[in-house]
Amino acid sequence: MTTLSGASLLQQLNWRYATKKFDPTKKISAADWAVIEEALVLSPSSYGLQPWKFIVVTDPALKASLRAASWNQAQVEDCSHHVVFTAKTDITEADADRFLARTAEVRGVTLESLAGYKKYLIGDLVHGPRHAIIGEWAARQAYIALGNLMTSAAVLGVDACPFEGLEPDKYDAILGLAGTGFHTVCACPMGYRSADDKYASVPKVRFRTEDVVEHR
C-alpha cells in the first residue's frame, strides 16, 4: 500500500492556507474532484450516523446568488467548486433506521443483530439529554467533515477557504432547504489560488508545538 510520507504531508499542510483570491479560470479536474468528493463521503462522524448533506455548487448564477449571502466574499463566485455543509436539524428514530439499514446492507448482517446498537443510539440521540442540543451536535459532525475535506484537498494541491461568513437563513432559502430537515452550517470555496493573492506567501502563524501540545 502506497502511503504519503510524513514530510510530504507536512509540506502540503504548510502549503495550504485560507485562500483569499481564487483564479476563476482554473477549474478542478473531474478526476481530482471525484477523489475529493469520495474523501468527503469517507469523513468520520459520531456513531457513524453522518447527519449531513454536502451541496456542491458549480453553477455560475447560483454561486453569484450565494455570494450575496456570503458577505459579498469573492471566493464564492471565483472558486471552481463551492461546497456548502448542511446538517440535520433533528435526529429521529427514522434516521437511525436508515443508517442501520445501510449498515446491514454494506456489512452483510441482519437488522436484528444491530438491535443493541440501535437501542444505544436512540437512547442517547433521540430520547437522551443530548437531544436538547441535537442541532448543535449535528453541526459539530459537519465541522469534522470540513476538516477532512481541507486536508484531503491540500494533499492533492487544491486550495480551499473554509468560512462561516455567510447568512445561513439566506443560504437555506437560495438552496431550497426548507422542509428538507437540513440547514446550512458553513461553506468552503475550492479551486486554485490566484497568482496575485498576497496571502499565499505570508508565513503561517501558529503557536509553538510545546505551547499547545501536552504530553502526559
PyMOL CGO cylinders between C-alpha atoms (Angstrom):
from pymol import cmd
from pymol.cgo import CYLINDER

trace = [
    CYLINDER, 0.00, 0.00, 0.00, 1.37, 3.41, -1.02, 0.3, 1, 1, 1, 1, 1, 1,
    CYLINDER, 1.37, 3.41, -1.02, 1.34, 5.98, 1.75, 0.3, 1, 1, 1, 1, 1, 1,
    CYLINDER, 1.34, 5.98, 1.75, 2.13, 9.67, 1.86, 0.3, 1, 1, 1, 1, 1, 1,
    CYLINDER, 2.13, 9.67, 1.86, 5.38, 10.38, 3.68, 0.3, 1, 1, 1, 1, 1, 1,
    CYLINDER, 5.38, 10.38, 3.68, 5.33, 12.43, 6.84, 0.3, 1, 1, 1, 1, 1, 1,
    CYLINDER, 5.33, 12.43, 6.84, 7.47, 15.10, 5.22, 0.3, 1, 1, 1, 1, 1, 1,
    CYLINDER, 7.47, 15.10, 5.22, 5.14, 15.33, 2.22, 0.3, 1, 1, 1, 1, 1, 1,
    CYLINDER, 5.14, 15.33, 2.22, 2.08, 15.62, 4.43, 0.3, 1, 1, 1, 1, 1, 1,
    CYLINDER, 2.08, 15.62, 4.43, 3.59, 18.44, 6.49, 0.3, 1, 1, 1, 1, 1, 1,
    CYLINDER, 3.59, 18.44, 6.49, 4.74, 20.17, 3.31, 0.3, 1, 1, 1, 1, 1, 1,
    CYLINDER, 4.74, 20.17, 3.31, 1.18, 20.23, 1.98, 0.3, 1, 1, 1, 1, 1, 1,
    CYLINDER, 1.18, 20.23, 1.98, -0.28, 21.37, 5.29, 0.3, 1, 1, 1, 1, 1, 1,
    CYLINDER, -0.28, 21.37, 5.29, 2.21, 24.23, 5.36, 0.3, 1, 1, 1, 1, 1, 1,
    CYLINDER, 2.21, 24.23, 5.36, 1.38, 24.99, 1.71, 0.3, 1, 1, 1, 1, 1, 1,
    CYLINDER, 1.38, 24.99, 1.71, -2.35, 25.30, 2.33, 0.3, 1, 1, 1, 1, 1, 1,
    CYLINDER, -2.35, 25.30, 2.33, -3.93, 28.49, 3.62, 0.3, 1, 1, 1, 1, 1, 1,
    CYLINDER, -3.93, 28.49, 3.62, -7.38, 30.06, 3.65, 0.3, 1, 1, 1, 1, 1, 1,
    CYLINDER, -7.38, 30.06, 3.65, -7.29, 31.23, 0.04, 0.3, 1, 1, 1, 1, 1, 1,
    CYLINDER, -7.29, 31.23, 0.04, -8.44, 34.81, -0.25, 0.3, 1, 1, 1, 1, 1, 1,
    CYLINDER, -8.44, 34.81, -0.25, -8.35, 35.09, -4.02, 0.3, 1, 1, 1, 1, 1, 1,
    CYLINDER, -8.35, 35.09, -4.02, -9.09, 32.27, -6.46, 0.3, 1, 1, 1, 1, 1, 1,
    CYLINDER, -9.09, 32.27, -6.46, -8.18, 32.18, -10.13, 0.3, 1, 1, 1, 1, 1, 1,
    CYLINDER, -8.18, 32.18, -10.13, -11.61, 31.94, -11.81, 0.3, 1, 1, 1, 1, 1, 1,
    CYLINDER, -11.61, 31.94, -11.81, -10.06, 30.50, -14.99, 0.3, 1, 1, 1, 1, 1, 1,
    CYLINDER, -10.06, 30.50, -14.99, -8.73, 27.40, -13.24, 0.3, 1, 1, 1, 1, 1, 1,
    CYLINDER, -8.73, 27.40, -13.24, -11.11, 24.53, -12.53, 0.3, 1, 1, 1, 1, 1, 1,
    CYLINDER, -11.11, 24.53, -12.53, -10.65, 21.35, -10.53, 0.3, 1, 1, 1, 1, 1, 1,
    CYLINDER, -10.65, 21.35, -10.53, -10.46, 18.39, -12.91, 0.3, 1, 1, 1, 1, 1, 1,
    CYLINDER, -10.46, 18.39, -12.91, -13.25, 15.83, -12.88, 0.3, 1, 1, 1, 1, 1, 1,
    CYLINDER, -13.25, 15.83, -12.88, -10.76, 13.17, -11.77, 0.3, 1, 1, 1, 1, 1, 1,
    CYLINDER, -10.76, 13.17, -11.77, -9.47, 15.21, -8.83, 0.3, 1, 1, 1, 1, 1, 1,
    CYLINDER, -9.47, 15.21, -8.83, -12.96, 16.26, -7.82, 0.3, 1, 1, 1, 1, 1, 1,
    CYLINDER, -12.96, 16.26, -7.82, -14.11, 12.62, -7.79, 0.3, 1, 1, 1, 1, 1, 1,
    CYLINDER, -14.11, 12.62, -7.79, -11.34, 11.85, -5.28, 0.3, 1, 1, 1, 1, 1, 1,
    CYLINDER, -11.34, 11.85, -5.28, -12.14, 14.89, -3.14, 0.3, 1, 1, 1, 1, 1, 1,
    CYLINDER, -12.14, 14.89, -3.14, -15.84, 14.06, -3.12, 0.3, 1, 1, 1, 1, 1, 1,
    CYLINDER, -15.84, 14.06, -3.12, -15.18, 10.47, -2.10, 0.3, 1, 1, 1, 1, 1, 1,
    CYLINDER, -15.18, 10.47, -2.10, -12.84, 11.67, 0.65, 0.3, 1, 1, 1, 1, 1, 1,
    CYLINDER, -12.84, 11.67, 0.65, -15.65, 13.92, 1.87, 0.3, 1, 1, 1, 1, 1, 1,
    CYLINDER, -15.65, 13.92, 1.87, -18.06, 10.99, 1.97, 0.3, 1, 1, 1, 1, 1, 1,
    CYLINDER, -18.06, 10.99, 1.97, -15.47, 8.99, 3.94, 0.3, 1, 1, 1, 1, 1, 1,
    CYLINDER, -15.47, 8.99, 3.94, -15.40, 11.60, 6.72, 0.3, 1, 1, 1, 1, 1, 1,
    CYLINDER, -15.40, 11.60, 6.72, -15.93, 10.18, 10.22, 0.3, 1, 1, 1, 1, 1, 1,
    CYLINDER, -15.93, 10.18, 10.22, -18.90, 11.09, 12.40, 0.3, 1, 1, 1, 1, 1, 1,
    CYLINDER, -18.90, 11.09, 12.40, -20.21, 10.18, 15.84, 0.3, 1, 1, 1, 1, 1, 1,
    CYLINDER, -20.21, 10.18, 15.84, -21.93, 6.77, 15.76, 0.3, 1, 1, 1, 1, 1, 1,
    CYLINDER, -21.93, 6.77, 15.76, -21.10, 6.79, 12.04, 0.3, 1, 1, 1, 1, 1, 1,
    CYLINDER, -21.10, 6.79, 12.04, -24.52, 8.43, 11.61, 0.3, 1, 1, 1, 1, 1, 1,
    CYLINDER, -24.52, 8.43, 11.61, -23.46, 11.05, 9.02, 0.3, 1, 1, 1, 1, 1, 1,
    CYLINDER, -23.46, 11.05, 9.02, -26.12, 13.67, 9.89, 0.3, 1, 1, 1, 1, 1, 1,
    CYLINDER, -26.12, 13.67, 9.89, -25.17, 15.86, 6.95, 0.3, 1, 1, 1, 1, 1, 1,
    CYLINDER, -25.17, 15.86, 6.95, -25.58, 16.65, 3.30, 0.3, 1, 1, 1, 1, 1, 1,
    CYLINDER, -25.58, 16.65, 3.30, -22.94, 18.35, 1.17, 0.3, 1, 1, 1, 1, 1, 1,
    CYLINDER, -22.94, 18.35, 1.17, -24.17, 20.64, -1.60, 0.3, 1, 1, 1, 1, 1, 1,
    CYLINDER, -24.17, 20.64, -1.60, -21.57, 21.20, -4.32, 0.3, 1, 1, 1, 1, 1, 1,
    CYLINDER, -21.57, 21.20, -4.32, -22.28, 24.36, -6.29, 0.3, 1, 1, 1, 1, 1, 1,
    CYLINDER, -22.28, 24.36, -6.29, -20.65, 24.98, -9.68, 0.3, 1, 1, 1, 1, 1, 1,
    CYLINDER, -20.65, 24.98, -9.68, -23.47, 26.83, -11.47, 0.3, 1, 1, 1, 1, 1, 1,
    CYLINDER, -23.47, 26.83, -11.47, -22.29, 30.45, -12.01, 0.3, 1, 1, 1, 1, 1, 1,
    CYLINDER, -22.29, 30.45, -12.01, -25.70, 32.01, -11.39, 0.3, 1, 1, 1, 1, 1, 1,
    CYLINDER, -25.70, 32.01, -11.39, -26.19, 30.07, -8.16, 0.3, 1, 1, 1, 1, 1, 1,
    CYLINDER, -26.19, 30.07, -8.16, -22.69, 30.96, -6.97, 0.3, 1, 1, 1, 1, 1, 1,
    CYLINDER, -22.69, 30.96, -6.97, -23.46, 34.63, -7.63, 0.3, 1, 1, 1, 1, 1, 1,
    CYLINDER, -23.46, 34.63, -7.63, -26.62, 34.38, -5.53, 0.3, 1, 1, 1, 1, 1, 1,
    CYLINDER, -26.62, 34.38, -5.53, -24.71, 32.71, -2.71, 0.3, 1, 1, 1, 1, 1, 1,
    CYLINDER, -24.71, 32.71, -2.71, -22.00, 35.35, -2.86, 0.3, 1, 1, 1, 1, 1, 1,
    CYLINDER, -22.00, 35.35, -2.86, -24.62, 37.95, -2.00, 0.3, 1, 1, 1, 1, 1, 1,
    CYLINDER, -24.62, 37.95, -2.00, -25.46, 35.87, 1.08, 0.3, 1, 1, 1, 1, 1, 1,
    CYLINDER, -25.46, 35.87, 1.08, -21.76, 35.44, 1.96, 0.3, 1, 1, 1, 1, 1, 1,
    CYLINDER, -21.76, 35.44, 1.96, -20.84, 38.97, 2.97, 0.3, 1, 1, 1, 1, 1, 1,
    CYLINDER, -20.84, 38.97, 2.97, -20.00, 39.53, -0.71, 0.3, 1, 1, 1, 1, 1, 1,
    CYLINDER, -20.00, 39.53, -0.71, -16.87, 37.39, -0.48, 0.3, 1, 1, 1, 1, 1, 1,
    CYLINDER, -16.87, 37.39, -0.48, -15.48, 36.97, -3.99, 0.3, 1, 1, 1, 1, 1, 1,
    CYLINDER, -15.48, 36.97, -3.99, -14.17, 33.46, -3.32, 0.3, 1, 1, 1, 1, 1, 1,
    CYLINDER, -14.17, 33.46, -3.32, -17.71, 32.10, -3.58, 0.3, 1, 1, 1, 1, 1, 1,
    CYLINDER, -17.71, 32.10, -3.58, -18.06, 33.27, -7.16, 0.3, 1, 1, 1, 1, 1, 1,
    CYLINDER, -18.06, 33.27, -7.16, -14.45, 32.85, -8.34, 0.3, 1, 1, 1, 1, 1, 1,
    CYLINDER, -14.45, 32.85, -8.34, -13.84, 29.35, -7.00, 0.3, 1, 1, 1, 1, 1, 1,
    CYLINDER, -13.84, 29.35, -7.00, -14.20, 26.16, -9.02, 0.3, 1, 1, 1, 1, 1, 1,
    CYLINDER, -14.20, 26.16, -9.02, -16.47, 24.30, -6.58, 0.3, 1, 1, 1, 1, 1, 1,
    CYLINDER, -16.47, 24.30, -6.58, -18.33, 25.87, -3.66, 0.3, 1, 1, 1, 1, 1, 1,
    CYLINDER, -18.33, 25.87, -3.66, -19.16, 23.26, -1.02, 0.3, 1, 1, 1, 1, 1, 1,
    CYLINDER, -19.16, 23.26, -1.02, -21.99, 24.03, 1.38, 0.3, 1, 1, 1, 1, 1, 1,
    CYLINDER, -21.99, 24.03, 1.38, -22.10, 21.96, 4.56, 0.3, 1, 1, 1, 1, 1, 1,
    CYLINDER, -22.10, 21.96, 4.56, -25.58, 21.31, 5.89, 0.3, 1, 1, 1, 1, 1, 1,
    CYLINDER, -25.58, 21.31, 5.89, -26.58, 19.35, 8.98, 0.3, 1, 1, 1, 1, 1, 1,
    CYLINDER, -26.58, 19.35, 8.98, -29.73, 17.67, 10.23, 0.3, 1, 1, 1, 1, 1, 1,
    CYLINDER, -29.73, 17.67, 10.23, -31.97, 19.91, 12.29, 0.3, 1, 1, 1, 1, 1, 1,
    CYLINDER, -31.97, 19.91, 12.29, -33.22, 16.89, 14.24, 0.3, 1, 1, 1, 1, 1, 1,
    CYLINDER, -33.22, 16.89, 14.24, -32.36, 13.23, 14.72, 0.3, 1, 1, 1, 1, 1, 1,
    CYLINDER, -32.36, 13.23, 14.72, -35.25, 10.76, 14.87, 0.3, 1, 1, 1, 1, 1, 1,
    CYLINDER, -35.25, 10.76, 14.87, -35.67, 7.02, 15.09, 0.3, 1, 1, 1, 1, 1, 1,
    CYLINDER, -35.67, 7.02, 15.09, -36.21, 7.05, 11.33, 0.3, 1, 1, 1, 1, 1, 1,
    CYLINDER, -36.21, 7.05, 11.33, -32.69, 8.44, 10.87, 0.3, 1, 1, 1, 1, 1, 1,
    CYLINDER, -32.69, 8.44, 10.87, -31.30, 5.63, 12.98, 0.3, 1, 1, 1, 1, 1, 1,
    CYLINDER, -31.30, 5.63, 12.98, -33.27, 3.05, 11.00, 0.3, 1, 1, 1, 1, 1, 1,
    CYLINDER, -33.27, 3.05, 11.00, -31.96, 4.43, 7.70, 0.3, 1, 1, 1, 1, 1, 1,
    CYLINDER, -31.96, 4.43, 7.70, -28.37, 4.26, 8.92, 0.3, 1, 1, 1, 1, 1, 1,
    CYLINDER, -28.37, 4.26, 8.92, -28.74, 0.77, 10.35, 0.3, 1, 1, 1, 1, 1, 1,
    CYLINDER, -28.74, 0.77, 10.35, -30.39, -0.49, 7.16, 0.3, 1, 1, 1, 1, 1, 1,
    CYLINDER, -30.39, -0.49, 7.16, -27.36, 0.77, 5.23, 0.3, 1, 1, 1, 1, 1, 1,
    CYLINDER, -27.36, 0.77, 5.23, -25.05, -0.86, 7.79, 0.3, 1, 1, 1, 1, 1, 1,
    CYLINDER, -25.05, -0.86, 7.79, -26.80, -4.20, 7.36, 0.3, 1, 1, 1, 1, 1, 1,
    CYLINDER, -26.80, -4.20, 7.36, -26.57, -3.87, 3.58, 0.3, 1, 1, 1, 1, 1, 1,
    CYLINDER, -26.57, -3.87, 3.58, -22.86, -2.98, 3.49, 0.3, 1, 1, 1, 1, 1, 1,
    CYLINDER, -22.86, -2.98, 3.49, -21.70, -5.43, 6.14, 0.3, 1, 1, 1, 1, 1, 1,
    CYLINDER, -21.70, -5.43, 6.14, -23.98, -8.30, 5.23, 0.3, 1, 1, 1, 1, 1, 1,
    CYLINDER, -23.98, -8.30, 5.23, -25.55, -8.63, 8.66, 0.3, 1, 1, 1, 1, 1, 1,
    CYLINDER, -25.55, -8.63, 8.66, -29.15, -8.72, 9.85, 0.3, 1, 1, 1, 1, 1, 1,
    CYLINDER, -29.15, -8.72, 9.85, -31.01, -5.79, 11.31, 0.3, 1, 1, 1, 1, 1, 1,
    CYLINDER, -31.01, -5.79, 11.31, -31.76, -7.97, 14.31, 0.3, 1, 1, 1, 1, 1, 1,
    CYLINDER, -31.76, -7.97, 14.31, -28.03, -8.21, 15.07, 0.3, 1, 1, 1, 1, 1, 1,
    CYLINDER, -28.03, -8.21, 15.07, -27.92, -4.41, 15.28, 0.3, 1, 1, 1, 1, 1, 1,
    CYLINDER, -27.92, -4.41, 15.28, -30.79, -4.08, 17.73, 0.3, 1, 1, 1, 1, 1, 1,
    CYLINDER, -30.79, -4.08, 17.73, -28.49, -3.40, 20.68, 0.3, 1, 1, 1, 1, 1, 1,
    CYLINDER, -28.49, -3.40, 20.68, -26.65, -0.67, 18.81, 0.3, 1, 1, 1, 1, 1, 1,
    CYLINDER, -26.65, -0.67, 18.81, -29.94, 0.91, 17.78, 0.3, 1, 1, 1, 1, 1, 1,
    CYLINDER, -29.94, 0.91, 17.78, -31.15, 0.94, 21.36, 0.3, 1, 1, 1, 1, 1, 1,
    CYLINDER, -31.15, 0.94, 21.36, -27.95, 2.64, 22.50, 0.3, 1, 1, 1, 1, 1, 1,
    CYLINDER, -27.95, 2.64, 22.50, -28.05, 5.18, 19.66, 0.3, 1, 1, 1, 1, 1, 1,
    CYLINDER, -28.05, 5.18, 19.66, -31.72, 6.02, 20.17, 0.3, 1, 1, 1, 1, 1, 1,
    CYLINDER, -31.72, 6.02, 20.17, -31.29, 6.21, 23.92, 0.3, 1, 1, 1, 1, 1, 1,
    CYLINDER, -31.29, 6.21, 23.92, -28.61, 8.86, 23.51, 0.3, 1, 1, 1, 1, 1, 1,
    CYLINDER, -28.61, 8.86, 23.51, -29.58, 10.98, 20.49, 0.3, 1, 1, 1, 1, 1, 1,
    CYLINDER, -29.58, 10.98, 20.49, -33.37, 10.67, 20.36, 0.3, 1, 1, 1, 1, 1, 1,
    CYLINDER, -33.37, 10.67, 20.36, -34.53, 10.11, 23.94, 0.3, 1, 1, 1, 1, 1, 1,
    CYLINDER, -34.53, 10.11, 23.94, -31.48, 11.20, 25.93, 0.3, 1, 1, 1, 1, 1, 1,
    CYLINDER, -31.48, 11.20, 25.93, -30.42, 14.64, 27.23, 0.3, 1, 1, 1, 1, 1, 1,
    CYLINDER, -30.42, 14.64, 27.23, -28.28, 15.20, 24.14, 0.3, 1, 1, 1, 1, 1, 1,
    CYLINDER, -28.28, 15.20, 24.14, -31.43, 15.58, 22.05, 0.3, 1, 1, 1, 1, 1, 1,
    CYLINDER, -31.43, 15.58, 22.05, -31.94, 19.03, 23.58, 0.3, 1, 1, 1, 1, 1, 1,
    CYLINDER, -31.94, 19.03, 23.58, -28.88, 20.21, 21.60, 0.3, 1, 1, 1, 1, 1, 1,
    CYLINDER, -28.88, 20.21, 21.60, -29.16, 17.79, 18.69, 0.3, 1, 1, 1, 1, 1, 1,
    CYLINDER, -29.16, 17.79, 18.69, -28.86, 20.51, 16.04, 0.3, 1, 1, 1, 1, 1, 1,
    CYLINDER, -28.86, 20.51, 16.04, -25.59, 21.67, 17.55, 0.3, 1, 1, 1, 1, 1, 1,
    CYLINDER, -25.59, 21.67, 17.55, -24.40, 18.06, 17.80, 0.3, 1, 1, 1, 1, 1, 1,
    CYLINDER, -24.40, 18.06, 17.80, -25.11, 17.53, 14.10, 0.3, 1, 1, 1, 1, 1, 1,
    CYLINDER, -25.11, 17.53, 14.10, -23.31, 20.76, 13.19, 0.3, 1, 1, 1, 1, 1, 1,
    CYLINDER, -23.31, 20.76, 13.19, -20.20, 19.56, 15.03, 0.3, 1, 1, 1, 1, 1, 1,
    CYLINDER, -20.20, 19.56, 15.03, -20.18, 16.49, 12.82, 0.3, 1, 1, 1, 1, 1, 1,
    CYLINDER, -20.18, 16.49, 12.82, -20.25, 18.73, 9.75, 0.3, 1, 1, 1, 1, 1, 1,
    CYLINDER, -20.25, 18.73, 9.75, -17.13, 20.51, 11.00, 0.3, 1, 1, 1, 1, 1, 1,
    CYLINDER, -17.13, 20.51, 11.00, -15.34, 17.17, 11.24, 0.3, 1, 1, 1, 1, 1, 1,
    CYLINDER, -15.34, 17.17, 11.24, -16.14, 16.67, 7.56, 0.3, 1, 1, 1, 1, 1, 1,
    CYLINDER, -16.14, 16.67, 7.56, -14.92, 20.18, 6.77, 0.3, 1, 1, 1, 1, 1, 1,
    CYLINDER, -14.92, 20.18, 6.77, -11.55, 19.47, 8.35, 0.3, 1, 1, 1, 1, 1, 1,
    CYLINDER, -11.55, 19.47, 8.35, -11.25, 16.21, 6.45, 0.3, 1, 1, 1, 1, 1, 1,
    CYLINDER, -11.25, 16.21, 6.45, -12.10, 17.99, 3.19, 0.3, 1, 1, 1, 1, 1, 1,
    CYLINDER, -12.10, 17.99, 3.19, -9.41, 20.65, 3.68, 0.3, 1, 1, 1, 1, 1, 1,
    CYLINDER, -9.41, 20.65, 3.68, -6.68, 18.11, 4.45, 0.3, 1, 1, 1, 1, 1, 1,
    CYLINDER, -6.68, 18.11, 4.45, -7.67, 15.91, 1.51, 0.3, 1, 1, 1, 1, 1, 1,
    CYLINDER, -7.67, 15.91, 1.51, -7.68, 18.89, -0.83, 0.3, 1, 1, 1, 1, 1, 1,
    CYLINDER, -7.68, 18.89, -0.83, -4.27, 20.05, 0.39, 0.3, 1, 1, 1, 1, 1, 1,
    CYLINDER, -4.27, 20.05, 0.39, -2.78, 16.63, -0.29, 0.3, 1, 1, 1, 1, 1, 1,
    CYLINDER, -2.78, 16.63, -0.29, -3.99, 16.96, -3.90, 0.3, 1, 1, 1, 1, 1, 1,
    CYLINDER, -3.99, 16.96, -3.90, -2.73, 20.53, -4.22, 0.3, 1, 1, 1, 1, 1, 1,
    CYLINDER, -2.73, 20.53, -4.22, -6.21, 22.02, -4.30, 0.3, 1, 1, 1, 1, 1, 1,
    CYLINDER, -6.21, 22.02, -4.30, -6.88, 25.28, -2.50, 0.3, 1, 1, 1, 1, 1, 1,
    CYLINDER, -6.88, 25.28, -2.50, -9.76, 25.92, -0.12, 0.3, 1, 1, 1, 1, 1, 1,
    CYLINDER, -9.76, 25.92, -0.12, -11.18, 28.69, 2.05, 0.3, 1, 1, 1, 1, 1, 1,
    CYLINDER, -11.18, 28.69, 2.05, -13.40, 27.45, 4.89, 0.3, 1, 1, 1, 1, 1, 1,
    CYLINDER, -13.40, 27.45, 4.89, -15.67, 30.08, 6.35, 0.3, 1, 1, 1, 1, 1, 1,
    CYLINDER, -15.67, 30.08, 6.35, -18.71, 30.88, 8.42, 0.3, 1, 1, 1, 1, 1, 1,
    CYLINDER, -18.71, 30.88, 8.42, -19.01, 34.33, 6.87, 0.3, 1, 1, 1, 1, 1, 1,
    CYLINDER, -19.01, 34.33, 6.87, -22.44, 33.72, 5.45, 0.3, 1, 1, 1, 1, 1, 1,
    CYLINDER, -22.44, 33.72, 5.45, -26.10, 34.16, 6.29, 0.3, 1, 1, 1, 1, 1, 1,
    CYLINDER, -26.10, 34.16, 6.29, -27.43, 30.64, 6.94, 0.3, 1, 1, 1, 1, 1, 1,
    CYLINDER, -27.43, 30.64, 6.94, -31.10, 31.53, 6.56, 0.3, 1, 1, 1, 1, 1, 1,
    CYLINDER, -31.10, 31.53, 6.56, -30.46, 33.11, 3.17, 0.3, 1, 1, 1, 1, 1, 1,
    CYLINDER, -30.46, 33.11, 3.17, -28.40, 30.10, 2.08, 0.3, 1, 1, 1, 1, 1, 1,
    CYLINDER, -28.40, 30.10, 2.08, -31.26, 27.83, 3.15, 0.3, 1, 1, 1, 1, 1, 1,
    CYLINDER, -31.26, 27.83, 3.15, -33.70, 29.89, 1.08, 0.3, 1, 1, 1, 1, 1, 1,
    CYLINDER, -33.70, 29.89, 1.08, -31.48, 30.03, -2.01, 0.3, 1, 1, 1, 1, 1, 1,
    CYLINDER, -31.48, 30.03, -2.01, -30.75, 26.30, -1.87, 0.3, 1, 1, 1, 1, 1, 1,
    CYLINDER, -30.75, 26.30, -1.87, -34.35, 25.34, -1.15, 0.3, 1, 1, 1, 1, 1, 1,
    CYLINDER, -34.35, 25.34, -1.15, -33.63, 23.62, 2.14, 0.3, 1, 1, 1, 1, 1, 1,
    CYLINDER, -33.63, 23.62, 2.14, -36.98, 24.45, 3.77, 0.3, 1, 1, 1, 1, 1, 1,
    CYLINDER, -36.98, 24.45, 3.77, -38.74, 21.25, 4.73, 0.3, 1, 1, 1, 1, 1, 1,
    CYLINDER, -38.74, 21.25, 4.73, -35.75, 19.02, 3.95, 0.3, 1, 1, 1, 1, 1, 1,
    CYLINDER, -35.75, 19.02, 3.95, -34.62, 18.59, 7.55, 0.3, 1, 1, 1, 1, 1, 1,
    CYLINDER, -34.62, 18.59, 7.55, -31.24, 20.17, 6.81, 0.3, 1, 1, 1, 1, 1, 1,
    CYLINDER, -31.24, 20.17, 6.81, -29.86, 23.64, 7.43, 0.3, 1, 1, 1, 1, 1, 1,
    CYLINDER, -29.86, 23.64, 7.43, -26.68, 25.46, 6.39, 0.3, 1, 1, 1, 1, 1, 1,
    CYLINDER, -26.68, 25.46, 6.39, -23.74, 25.31, 8.81, 0.3, 1, 1, 1, 1, 1, 1,
    CYLINDER, -23.74, 25.31, 8.81, -20.70, 26.59, 6.91, 0.3, 1, 1, 1, 1, 1, 1,
    CYLINDER, -20.70, 26.59, 6.91, -19.15, 26.58, 3.45, 0.3, 1, 1, 1, 1, 1, 1,
    CYLINDER, -19.15, 26.58, 3.45, -15.84, 26.05, 1.66, 0.3, 1, 1, 1, 1, 1, 1,
    CYLINDER, -15.84, 26.05, 1.66, -14.98, 27.50, -1.75, 0.3, 1, 1, 1, 1, 1, 1,
    CYLINDER, -14.98, 27.50, -1.75, -12.37, 25.35, -3.54, 0.3, 1, 1, 1, 1, 1, 1,
    CYLINDER, -12.37, 25.35, -3.54, -10.16, 25.77, -6.57, 0.3, 1, 1, 1, 1, 1, 1,
    CYLINDER, -10.16, 25.77, -6.57, -6.74, 27.26, -7.25, 0.3, 1, 1, 1, 1, 1, 1,
    CYLINDER, -6.74, 27.26, -7.25, -5.16, 30.38, -5.80, 0.3, 1, 1, 1, 1, 1, 1,
    CYLINDER, -5.16, 30.38, -5.80, -4.66, 33.45, -7.91, 0.3, 1, 1, 1, 1, 1, 1,
    CYLINDER, -4.66, 33.45, -7.91, -1.04, 34.28, -8.70, 0.3, 1, 1, 1, 1, 1, 1,
    CYLINDER, -1.04, 34.28, -8.70, -1.51, 37.71, -7.10, 0.3, 1, 1, 1, 1, 1, 1,
    CYLINDER, -1.51, 37.71, -7.10, -3.05, 36.55, -3.82, 0.3, 1, 1, 1, 1, 1, 1,
    CYLINDER, -3.05, 36.55, -3.82, -0.58, 38.12, -1.42, 0.3, 1, 1, 1, 1, 1, 1,
    CYLINDER, -0.58, 38.12, -1.42, -1.70, 35.88, 1.42, 0.3, 1, 1, 1, 1, 1, 1,
    CYLINDER, -1.70, 35.88, 1.42, -0.26, 32.81, -0.32, 0.3, 1, 1, 1, 1, 1, 1,
    CYLINDER, -0.26, 32.81, -0.32, 3.28, 33.84, 0.63, 0.3, 1, 1, 1, 1, 1, 1,
    CYLINDER, 3.28, 33.84, 0.63, 2.58, 35.17, 4.12, 0.3, 1, 1, 1, 1, 1, 1,
    CYLINDER, 2.58, 35.17, 4.12, 4.19, 32.95, 6.79, 0.3, 1, 1, 1, 1, 1, 1,
    CYLINDER, 4.19, 32.95, 6.79, 1.75, 30.74, 8.62, 0.3, 1, 1, 1, 1, 1, 1,
    CYLINDER, 1.75, 30.74, 8.62, 1.32, 31.80, 12.25, 0.3, 1, 1, 1, 1, 1, 1,
    CYLINDER, 1.32, 31.80, 12.25, 0.95, 29.00, 14.77, 0.3, 1, 1, 1, 1, 1, 1,
    CYLINDER, 0.95, 29.00, 14.77, 1.86, 28.74, 18.43, 0.3, 1, 1, 1, 1, 1, 1,
    CYLINDER, 1.86, 28.74, 18.43, 4.87, 26.57, 19.21, 0.3, 1, 1, 1, 1, 1, 1,
    CYLINDER, 4.87, 26.57, 19.21, 4.10, 22.89, 19.49, 0.3, 1, 1, 1, 1, 1, 1,
    CYLINDER, 4.10, 22.89, 19.49, 5.07, 22.82, 23.16, 0.3, 1, 1, 1, 1, 1, 1,
    CYLINDER, 5.07, 22.82, 23.16, 2.57, 25.62, 23.84, 0.3, 1, 1, 1, 1, 1, 1,
    CYLINDER, 2.57, 25.62, 23.84, -0.42, 23.71, 22.50, 0.3, 1, 1, 1, 1, 1, 1,
    CYLINDER, -0.42, 23.71, 22.50, 0.51, 20.03, 22.80, 0.3, 1, 1, 1, 1, 1, 1,
    CYLINDER, 0.51, 20.03, 22.80, 0.84, 18.49, 26.25, 0.3, 1, 1, 1, 1, 1, 1,
    CYLINDER, 0.84, 18.49, 26.25, 2.18, 15.00, 26.83, 0.3, 1, 1, 1, 1, 1, 1,
    CYLINDER, 2.18, 15.00, 26.83, 1.17, 13.10, 29.96, 0.3, 1, 1, 1, 1, 1, 1,
]
cmd.load_cgo(trace, "trace")
